[in-house]
Structures are given as C-alpha cells and as structure tokens.
C-alpha cells in the first residue's frame, strides 16, 4: 500500500537551522518538495 508522507520543519529564529529536522524527515522517507 502506497501512501503520502507529509513532514513539517520549522525554526522560530533566523539563528536556528533546519538541517537536523530535514535530515530526520528524509530518513523517515519524507521527500522535500522545495
């Protein structure tokens, strides 16, 4: 069965970095659409 995975990553300040969140989502099989 195929499904659609939707992930969400965010930061609250410009000094923060999305990299760790993006890597975790990628490991779960969530592909970036950006």
Buried (B, 14 or more C-beta within 10 A) or exposed (E): EEEEEEBEBEEEEEEEEEEEBBEEBEEEEBEEEE
